[in-house]
Amino acid sequence: MEGLCEAAGAQVIAVVTQKRPAVDPRTFFGEGKVLELVDLVERSEATLVVADRELSPAQVRNLERYLPCRVIDRTQLILDIFARRAITREGRVQVEMAQLSYLLPRLTGRGAEMSRLGGGIGTRGPGETKLELDRRRIRTRLTGLRRELEAIARQRATARDKRLRDVPTVALVGYTNAGKTTLQGRWVADKGGGGVVGGENRLFDTLDPAARQVSTRLGHPYVVIDTVGFVENLPHHLVEAFRSTLEEVRYADVIVIVVDAGHAPGAHLMTTRRVLADLSALDKPIITFFNKIDTVAERPGPDVGALASLYGSAAHGNLEELYQTVERQLELDEVRVTIHVREDDTRWQSLLRGGRIEHAETTASGEWQMTAVTSRKQAHLWQQMQQDGSEHDNRHP
């Protein structure tokens, strides 16, 4: 929670906790804790109180009657961070949809308060004018935003369909600030020929999925997608608004879960898997990469639900094992094949798309015998074309 506040630009001056069998329906906190908060706010001259749960509109109003400052909840805080990070039109539309969906049930009885809204955390995004709209106008605006998002989603689906026809896809998913953007930057630098483009060390650095093409050593292409980061109890308004973005994960051929090895890896892995389950994506091949391993003294235990658990540092380490594991799952790893073809049969050329011939000779029967290195996927395609006379081993060159 402190990290979320800092990501929104707030300076945390105190953390107050309370254990109760049930929340107070009027003020969320108990009466004694509310009085303690009043004293703390007055002494510290705090301008904002953030609750680490979603508050009802009545609870916010009642707390603000006691406290000499504004009160927001976890959802409003995260919405503010997303509004700060949104860059593309799609990102802004999704954030505004989430903010208005959150605001709509909170308009009742808050007309005067809404008119006094100014700058600060929790007021960012749609703007003062839109925040003063009545229910009817907000619903109208939401309808327009949904239509715009549907059009953007159709464009995204068209681009995705074209990409899926051409090359396989790897989706990087995980808790926010786990290092997904940095990992994608390293992947592109190592396998795509570009320079390193790292992410910033901040929560929700990526809101829009970025697709980058890379290649195997033999030149077979595939795409690595960086996705929006997850967080514990991600507000359902955001999940719904960003569904078209998150659904990129469902169409990936392989999912790489990126986990910060030094920051509650077990809890963050559970959060990531819950979101993947909500997206119906747990049936995909999953590889878990424990990142920032150079920052911990002891490795976390492996992810028993993954095909493989790998350890490394996207910023400083050697990532060849990760690349090889992913490419093997995509059937883009290198294999050696020996084929026999007639001299006038040119179909073998498809086998060497991105491959190389190691040895070729003419046999006594007049056939060509060739030993070549190609991808496992191309070798399987050749086997389907040429069931007879194809010898294929799995040894690496």
Buried (B, 14 or more C-beta within 10 A) or exposed (E): BEBBBBBBEBEEEEEEEBEEEEBBEBBBBEEEBBEBBBEBBEEEEBEBBBBBEBBBBBBBBBBBEBBEBBBBBBBBBBBBBBBBBBEEEBBBBBBBBBBBBBBBEBBEEBEEEBEEBEEBBBBBBBEEEBBBBEEEEBEEBBEEBBEBBEEBBEEBBEEBEEBBEEBBBBBBBBBBBBBBBBBBBBBBBBBBEBEEBBBEEBBBBBBBBBBBBBBBBBEBBBBBBBBBBBBBEBBBBBBEBBBBBBBBBBBBBBBBBBBBBBBBBEEBBEBBBBBBEBBEBEEBBBBBBBBBBEEBEEEBEEBEEBBBBBBBBBBEBEBEBBBBBBBBBBBBBBBBBBBBBEEEEEEBEEBBEBBEEEEEEEEEEEBBBBBBBBBBBBBEBBBEEBEEEBEBEEEEE
